[in-house]
Amino acid sequence: MKNQRILKWPIVILMLVITSNLSSLHAVTVSGLIEKAIYDGIKYLTNIGNEEFDAVGKAEAAGMVIDTSESHQKVWYSEELMEDHQTIKNGWRSDPISTNKGEATTDHRYYPANFEYYDLKVYFKDPNNPGQWLYHRNMVGERWYEPDFYLQHHMSYVIWATTKKSHTKFRVLSRYSMEDGPDDRLREPGKYRVEIKFKVYRLNYTEKEGMVRIPDDEPLTVSKKLSSIADDNAQLTLLGSQQWMMEGPNAYGSIVRSWEKHREATVHSSMVQPVPVGVPTGGAPVTIREVYRIKETTGN
């Protein structure tokens, strides 16, 4: 009974203050707010009313493209350079630039790869009898190599040689949409995960067969973070060394960001503690405001 008498005066004042600030909030239960505020003590921030989602924004992976690429091949026959073809793509919106001598046999804009390779066959003269060929040698390796040393050496003869390389980087395109809100409402920093799935050929090099593509049926997955306001993720290196894209790549991932409107009331500590009669409590003890909360849902 004693506690009830002490709290009676703050409750009456609190009801008057809240009622004066809530004339437009018909759905609010004022007595429930008072009881909970007194129970929690000191300060209390509570939701006293909410509406449906005010705005919804969605960002999602919208596809994969080759961002930049380079392919280059040189071929010699009987020590004469027969082919020298290079294609460079400087951006996913840019047209490729090519220089060509011979056929375009290493244009990997549509068959992306990441490798370097050489294969050459060299005959060597007998040091004791320079007019005779002593033996020949096939050389295969995993790097870009031009046989300049053998081409300029009087004791060797390059019957044929090829060296080639290809390097590819990708871009994840993203798409953004907004419903029921100004365009800048949801444009806040934030990231969501995108999974990129693909399969590759693994490249092997043998003296007999040259470069061989070996299918690898084990799917590969690379995870990246994309901005939730639809910035593309550029210059991605998906392929490892000595790999050729066999299937994909495909990107999966999305985020939905929903803004929900709430009305909140802050109850000052002077209204939830016993206060002796005659002691002033100060300024506005209850503040009501509208806030927006973000709910995020991600998917793949």
C-alpha positions as CSV (number, residue, x, y, z in Angstrom):
1,M,0.0,0.0,0.0
2,K,2.8,2.4,0.8
3,N,4.4,1.9,-2.6
4,Q,1.1,2.4,-4.3
5,R,0.6,5.7,-2.6
6,I,4.1,6.9,-3.6
7,L,3.7,6.0,-7.3
8,K,0.2,7.4,-7.6
9,W,1.3,11.0,-8.2
10,P,3.9,10.1,-11.0
11,I,1.3,7.9,-12.8
12,V,-1.3,10.7,-12.9
13,I,1.2,13.2,-14.3
14,L,2.6,10.7,-16.8
15,M,-0.9,9.9,-18.1
16,L,-1.5,13.6,-18.6
17,V,1.8,14.2,-20.4
18,I,1.5,11.1,-22.7
19,T,-2.1,11.9,-23.5
20,S,-1.1,15.4,-24.6
21,N,1.4,13.9,-27.0
22,L,-0.6,11.1,-28.4
23,S,-3.7,12.7,-29.8
24,S,-3.1,11.2,-33.2
25,L,-2.2,7.7,-32.0
26,H,-5.6,6.1,-31.5
27,A,-4.2,2.5,-31.2
28,V,-1.9,3.2,-28.3
29,T,-2.7,1.7,-24.9
30,V,-1.5,4.5,-22.6
31,S,-2.0,2.6,-19.3
32,G,0.0,-0.4,-20.6
33,L,2.9,2.0,-21.5
34,I,2.9,3.5,-18.1
35,E,2.9,0.2,-16.3
36,K,5.8,-1.2,-18.3
37,A,7.8,2.1,-18.0
38,I,7.4,2.0,-14.2
39,Y,8.4,-1.7,-14.1
40,D,11.6,-1.2,-16.1
41,G,12.6,2.0,-14.2
42,I,15.0,4.9,-15.0
43,K,14.5,5.3,-18.8
44,Y,12.3,3.3,-21.1
45,L,12.2,3.3,-24.9
46,T,9.3,1.4,-26.3
47,N,7.5,0.8,-29.6
48,I,4.0,2.2,-29.2
49,G,2.7,1.7,-32.7
50,N,3.9,0.5,-36.2
51,E,2.8,0.5,-39.8
52,E,3.4,-1.8,-42.7
53,F,6.8,-1.8,-44.4
54,D,7.3,1.7,-45.8
55,A,9.9,0.8,-48.5
56,V,11.5,-2.3,-49.9
57,G,14.8,-2.5,-51.8
58,K,16.3,-5.6,-53.4
59,A,19.8,-6.2,-54.8
60,E,20.8,-9.4,-56.5
61,A,23.4,-10.9,-58.7
62,A,22.4,-10.4,-62.3
63,G,25.0,-12.4,-64.2
64,M,28.6,-12.9,-65.0
65,V,30.7,-11.4,-67.8
66,I,34.3,-11.4,-68.9
67,D,35.7,-8.1,-67.5
68,T,39.1,-8.0,-69.1
69,S,41.1,-10.6,-71.1
70,E,44.3,-11.1,-73.0
71,S,45.2,-13.9,-75.4
72,H,48.4,-14.1,-77.4
73,Q,50.0,-16.7,-79.6
74,K,53.1,-17.0,-81.7
75,V,54.0,-19.9,-84.1
76,W,57.3,-20.6,-85.9
77,Y,57.9,-23.0,-88.7
78,S,61.4,-23.6,-90.1
79,E,62.5,-20.7,-88.0
80,E,60.1,-18.3,-89.6
81,L,57.5,-16.6,-87.6
82,M,54.2,-17.6,-89.2
83,E,51.6,-16.4,-86.6
84,D,51.5,-13.6,-84.1
85,H,48.0,-13.0,-82.9
86,Q,47.0,-10.9,-79.9
87,T,43.6,-9.9,-78.6
88,I,43.0,-7.6,-75.7
89,K,39.7,-6.7,-74.1
90,N,40.1,-3.7,-71.7
91,G,36.6,-3.7,-70.1
92,W,33.4,-5.6,-70.3
93,R,31.8,-2.8,-72.3
94,S,34.8,-2.3,-74.5
95,D,35.3,-3.9,-77.9
96,P,38.3,-6.2,-78.3
97,I,41.5,-4.9,-79.9
98,S,43.4,-7.4,-82.1
99,T,46.7,-7.5,-83.9
100,N,47.1,-10.3,-86.2
101,K,49.6,-12.2,-88.3
102,G,48.0,-15.5,-89.3
103,E,44.8,-17.1,-87.9
104,A,43.1,-16.0,-84.7
105,T,43.7,-19.3,-83.0
106,T,44.0,-18.1,-79.4
107,D,41.0,-15.7,-79.0
108,H,39.6,-16.7,-75.6
109,R,37.1,-14.0,-75.2
110,Y,34.4,-16.6,-75.5
111,Y,36.4,-19.5,-74.0
112,P,38.1,-17.9,-71.0
113,A,41.2,-19.5,-69.7
114,N,44.2,-18.7,-67.5
115,F,47.5,-20.4,-68.6
116,E,50.9,-19.9,-70.2
117,Y,52.4,-22.6,-72.4
118,Y,55.2,-23.3,-74.9
119,D,56.0,-26.3,-77.1
120,L,59.0,-26.4,-79.5
121,K,61.1,-28.9,-81.4
122,V,64.8,-28.1,-81.9
123,Y,67.5,-30.0,-83.9
124,F,71.1,-29.8,-82.7
125,K,74.2,-30.1,-84.9
126,D,77.1,-32.4,-84.1
127,P,79.9,-30.2,-82.7
128,N,82.5,-32.4,-84.4
129,N,80.7,-32.4,-87.7
130,P,78.5,-29.2,-88.0
131,G,77.0,-30.6,-91.3
132,Q,75.3,-33.3,-89.4
133,W,72.3,-33.2,-87.1
134,L,73.1,-35.0,-83.9
135,Y,69.7,-35.2,-82.3
136,H,66.5,-33.3,-81.8
137,R,64.6,-32.4,-78.6
138,N,60.9,-31.5,-77.8
139,M,60.5,-29.0,-75.0
140,V,57.2,-28.3,-73.3
141,G,56.6,-26.0,-70.4
142,E,54.1,-24.0,-68.4
143,R,55.2,-20.4,-69.2
144,W,55.3,-18.0,-72.1
145,Y,58.6,-18.7,-73.9
146,E,59.9,-17.5,-77.3
147,P,62.8,-19.6,-78.7
148,D,65.1,-16.7,-79.5
149,F,68.2,-18.4,-78.1
150,Y,67.8,-21.3,-80.5
151,L,66.8,-19.2,-83.4
152,Q,70.1,-17.2,-83.1
153,H,72.4,-20.1,-82.3
154,H,74.4,-21.5,-85.2
155,M,74.4,-25.0,-83.7
156,S,70.6,-25.4,-83.5
157,Y,67.6,-25.3,-85.8
158,V,64.0,-24.6,-84.7
159,I,61.8,-26.8,-87.0
160,W,58.6,-25.6,-85.3
161,A,57.6,-23.9,-82.1
162,T,54.5,-22.4,-80.5
163,T,54.0,-20.3,-77.4
164,K,50.6,-19.0,-76.1
165,K,48.9,-17.5,-73.1
166,S,45.5,-16.4,-71.9
167,H,44.5,-14.4,-68.9
168,T,40.9,-13.6,-68.0
169,K,39.2,-11.7,-65.2
170,F,35.4,-11.6,-64.6
171,R,32.8,-9.2,-63.3
172,V,29.6,-10.0,-61.3
173,L,26.8,-7.8,-62.5
174,S,24.2,-6.7,-60.0
175,R,20.6,-5.4,-60.2
176,Y,18.8,-3.1,-57.8
177,S,15.1,-2.3,-57.4
178,M,13.1,-0.1,-55.1
179,E,9.4,-0.2,-54.1
180,D,7.4,2.5,-52.2
181,G,10.2,4.8,-51.3
182,P,12.6,7.5,-52.5
183,D,15.7,6.2,-54.3
184,D,18.0,7.3,-51.5
185,R,16.0,5.7,-48.7
186,L,17.8,2.4,-48.7
187,R,21.1,3.5,-50.2
188,E,23.1,2.9,-47.1
189,P,26.4,0.9,-46.9
190,G,25.9,-2.8,-46.7
191,K,27.1,-6.1,-48.2
192,Y,25.7,-9.4,-49.1
193,R,27.2,-12.7,-50.1
194,V,27.2,-14.0,-53.7
195,E,28.3,-17.5,-54.6
196,I,29.9,-18.1,-58.0
197,K,29.8,-21.6,-59.3
198,F,31.7,-23.1,-62.2
199,K,33.6,-26.1,-63.6
200,V,37.0,-26.1,-65.3
201,Y,39.3,-28.0,-67.5
202,R,42.7,-28.6,-65.9
203,L,45.5,-28.2,-68.4
204,N,48.3,-30.8,-68.8
205,Y,51.3,-30.6,-71.1
206,T,53.1,-33.6,-72.6
207,E,55.9,-33.9,-75.1
208,K,53.8,-36.2,-77.3
209,E,50.4,-34.4,-77.2
210,G,51.2,-30.8,-76.2
211,M,48.5,-29.0,-74.3
212,V,45.7,-31.3,-73.2
213,R,42.4,-30.2,-71.5
214,I,41.2,-32.6,-68.8
215,P,37.6,-32.2,-67.6
216,D,37.1,-31.7,-63.9
217,D,33.5,-32.5,-62.9
218,E,34.0,-31.3,-59.4
219,P,32.1,-27.9,-59.2
220,L,34.0,-25.0,-57.7
221,T,32.5,-22.2,-55.6
222,V,33.9,-18.8,-54.9
223,S,32.2,-16.5,-52.4
224,K,32.3,-12.7,-52.8
225,K,30.7,-9.7,-51.1
226,L,28.7,-7.3,-53.2
227,S,27.3,-3.9,-52.2
228,S,23.6,-3.8,-51.4
229,I,23.2,-0.7,-53.5
230,A,24.0,-2.6,-56.7
231,D,27.7,-1.8,-57.4
232,D,29.2,-4.5,-59.7
233,N,32.2,-6.5,-58.4
234,A,35.0,-6.1,-61.0
235,Q,38.3,-7.8,-61.8
236,L,37.6,-11.2,-60.3
237,T,40.2,-13.9,-60.8
238,L,38.2,-17.1,-60.7
239,L,40.5,-19.4,-62.7
240,G,43.6,-20.8,-61.1
241,S,46.9,-21.3,-62.9
242,Q,46.7,-23.6,-65.9
243,Q,42.9,-23.8,-66.0
244,W,40.3,-23.3,-68.8
245,M,36.6,-22.6,-68.1
246,M,34.4,-25.6,-68.9
247,E,31.0,-24.6,-67.4
248,G,29.7,-21.3,-66.0
249,P,30.5,-19.1,-64.2
250,N,27.1,-18.4,-62.7
251,A,26.4,-16.1,-59.7
252,Y,23.7,-16.6,-57.0
253,G,22.8,-14.2,-54.2
254,S,20.4,-11.5,-53.1
255,I,19.4,-9.3,-50.3
256,V,16.0,-7.7,-49.5
257,R,16.1,-4.6,-47.2
258,S,12.8,-3.5,-45.8
259,W,12.2,-0.3,-43.9
260,E,9.5,-0.4,-41.2
261,K,8.1,2.7,-39.6
262,H,7.7,2.7,-35.8
263,R,6.6,5.3,-33.2
264,E,8.6,5.3,-30.0
265,A,8.2,7.0,-26.6
266,T,11.1,7.8,-24.3
267,V,10.0,8.1,-20.6
268,H,12.2,10.2,-18.5
269,S,13.5,8.8,-15.2
270,S,11.6,11.4,-13.1
271,M,8.3,9.8,-14.1
272,V,9.2,6.2,-13.1
273,Q,10.8,6.8,-9.7
274,P,9.2,7.8,-6.4
275,V,9.5,11.6,-6.0
276,P,8.8,13.5,-2.8
277,V,5.8,15.8,-2.9
278,G,6.9,19.4,-3.8
279,V,10.1,18.5,-5.6
280,P,10.1,19.8,-9.2
281,T,10.7,17.1,-11.9
282,G,12.1,19.3,-14.7
283,G,11.2,19.5,-18.4
284,A,9.3,17.3,-20.9
285,P,9.4,13.8,-19.4
286,V,7.9,11.9,-22.4
287,T,9.3,12.2,-26.0
288,I,7.5,10.6,-29.0
289,R,9.2,10.2,-32.4
290,E,9.0,8.3,-35.6
291,V,11.9,6.0,-36.5
292,Y,12.7,3.6,-39.3
293,R,14.1,0.1,-38.7
294,I,15.7,-2.0,-41.4
295,K,15.0,-5.7,-41.8
296,E,17.4,-7.7,-44.0
297,T,16.8,-11.0,-45.7
298,T,19.5,-12.7,-47.8
299,G,19.3,-15.6,-50.2
300,N,21.2,-17.7,-52.7
